[in-house]
Amino acid sequence: MKNASLRIITFLTIVSLLALITTSGCLETPEATPAKVSSEALSEYGWVQIGDVAYESQEEEISGTVIKVNTAMITYQDEQLGQDMLAELSKLQSQYNVQVDAQLPTVGSQLMTLRVVLPGGIGLPSSAMSSLIDSQIDKMAHENNIGNFTKIGTREITVNDGSVITANTYSGTIALDGDMNDASIDVMAIIALWSSSGSNIFTIGVVPDGDIDLTMGPIEKTIITINGDDEIDEIVEMIKTIN
């Protein structure tokens, strides 16, 4: 996932709405706090935070008024899945007595959370939420070389504040480069956007789905088979705890 691109898309989408709130007289923008998954959920499912929280403030002048948008972004990764893949790779190398510097696919399970705070803590209208989701889907598919990226369903999630939100699920295929000999892997994604406590929370999770194959010299083997639905279920449970 391209975090910088996501921030830009989010900002540009919000800017198109700012003219609607300049008449409110409430233009001060609260600081954005991270939309965090609970430590208990991370521990239970074997996920970890990657890097620090990325804070950003951007300003835009509209009709002589400077509008400020604050964001806070966190990326999480399924560490347990990575460890399982490495363990299976080690077993295969030992079984076939093949000691090579094999490279695993860079496709892993990730969850990104982004909190966007508008002037006055105003929430995004539903039409803006749909527009933001659609634009990010197209951008993500293009930048990550995801083909056949299509919506496959919806999930209802009761989030931390008690609200019931609808998340969309998708499937697609990523072509893997380099040592993977033009192999590909199926992926699934889940995307949700909702308003909470004077802010807007955007989440996107992407997970591999199916066999992870690897060529080690003359040996071609499946390292591990990943159940994408199970990975999505974990992400749903973590989204429930975001605060």
N, C-alpha and C positions, 0 to 999 in steps of 0.2 A: 504494500500500500504506500502511496506517495503522500506523506503527511503534508509537505509544503503545498502541493497541489490542492489537497483537501481544504486547507486554510484559505487559499485564494478563492476557490469555488464558493466556500461558505460566505466569505466576505462579500464577493460580488453579488451573490444572491440576496444577501441582507441589504446591501446598498440600494437595491432596486425598491426596497420597502421603506426606506428611511423617510422619504418625503411624506409618508402617511402619518408619521409621528412627530414631525417638526412643529405641528400646531398644538401639540399637547402641553408645551411649556415645561416639560419634564425631560430635560436632555442630559442630565448627569447619568453616567454609566457606572454601575457598581463593578467592583472587581470580579473577575471570573475565578471561581474555586474549582479544583479538579473534580471531575465526575468519577469517583473512585469505586472500584469493586471492593467489597469487604475482604479483609485479610483472611477471614474464616473461609470464605468461598474459594479464594485463591489457593489456600492450603489444602482444602478438601479435593480440589480437582487437579492440583499439580501445575497451576499456572503461576507466572511471575511477571512483575512489571519490568519492562525493558526501558532503561534510560530514565532520565528525570522528566518531571512534568514540563511541558513546553507551554509557556505563557506568551501571549502576543496581544498587542493593542494596535488597532489600525484606525485611522481617521479619514473622513471624507467630508468635503465641504459641499453643502447643498443649500442653495439660495442664501448664501452668506453665513450659514450656520455650520459649525464644525461638529460632526457626529462621530462619536467614538464607539468602537465595538471591541469588546474584550473577549478573549478565548483562552481556554486551558485544555491541553490535550495530553492523554496518557495512552501508551501502547502496552498491551499485555501479550504474553506468548505462552503456549502450552509446553512448559519445560519437560513434563513427564513424557509427552509424546516424543520429544527430541531424544530423551534418554533411552526410551524403548527402541527407537530406530537405530541408535548407536550400538545398543546391546545386541540387536539382531544382526547388524553388520559384522560385529566381532565374532558372533557364532558362525556365520557363513565363512568368514576368512579362516577361522580355525578348522572348520569342517573340510574345506577344500584346499587347505594349506596355501592360500593365496594371500600374500602380504603386499597389498598395493595401497597407494594413497588415494583410496576411492573417495569421491565427492558425493555427498548426499544431495538430493534435490533441495533447492532453497525454498520449496513450498512447505510452510509449516502453518499451524493453526495460530491465528492472531486475532486480537480484539482491540479496536481503537475506540476510545471515548473522547468526545469533544464537547465541552460546555461553552456555549455562545451566550454572551450577555449583551443585550441591547440597551439603549438609553431608557432610563426609568424602569428597567427590568421588564420591559414589554415582551410578551411571548410572540412567536411567529404564528401568523394565521395558517390554517390548514392548507390553503392553496400554496403558500410559500414553502411549507414543509414538503409537499408533493413535488414541487419544482426542484427543491434542493436535492431530494432523494434521486429524482430522475437524472439530474445533471451529474451527480456523483457516481451513479451506476455506470453511465456512459464513459466518464473519465477513468474510473477504476478499471473497467474492462479493457479500455484502450491502452493504458499505461502498463498494465500487467499482462498484456498479450492474452487476455481471456477470450476465447472464441465461443460462439453459441451460448452466450450469457443470457439466460431467460428466467423469468419469474416462474417459480414452481408451486408457490403456496404462501400462506400467511400463518403467523403464530400470535396468539393473544398472550400478553405478558402482564402480570400485575407487578408494577414497579414499586420502589421503596415507599413512595408517598400514598400508595393505595390505588393509584390510577391504573386502569386497564388500557394498555396500548396495543396497537397492531403492528407487528414486525413482518416485513416481507422476506421470503426466502428465495434463493436463486441457485442455479446450477450452471456450470460452464466447464471449459477445458483450457488448460494452460500448456503451451508448448514449452518444453524444457530445453535449454541450450547446452552447449559445451559437451562434456563427457557423457551426457545422457543420450547421445546419438539421435537427436531429434525426437526423443520420446515425449510423451505428453501425460498429463495427469488430470483427472477430473477434480473439480473443486465445487464447494458449496459456499454460499454466503448468506448472512442474515443482516438486515439493515433496519434500524428503527430510529425515529426522531420524535421527541415529545417535549412539552413544556413542563417545567417543575420549579417551584420556588423562585419565580422571577427570572428564570433563565431557560435556555433551550439546550437539550441534551441530544447529541447525535452519536449513535453507535454503529459500528460496522465490524462484523466478524467474518473472516475468510478461513476455510478449512479444507485440507485435502480430502478426497473421497475415493477409496478404492486401493488398488495395488501400488506400492512404491517399488519400482524395479530398478535394478542396478547391474551394470556390466563390470565384472572384475576379471580382466584378461579374457580367457575363453569361457568364463562362467557367466551365465545370465540367470539371475534369480530375483524372486520377489523378496524384498527385505521385510516388508510388513504390509498388512492389509488394514486400511483405516476405514472405519465406519463413520462416514460424514454426518449421518443423522445423530450419532452419539456425541460427536464433537459439537454439533449445533445445540444439542440438549444442554451440554455443559455451559455453552455461552449464554443460553437463555437463563439458566440458573444464576449465572454471574450478573447478567443484566438486572435481574430482580433485586440485587443487593446494592446497585449503584446509588450513591447518595451525594 
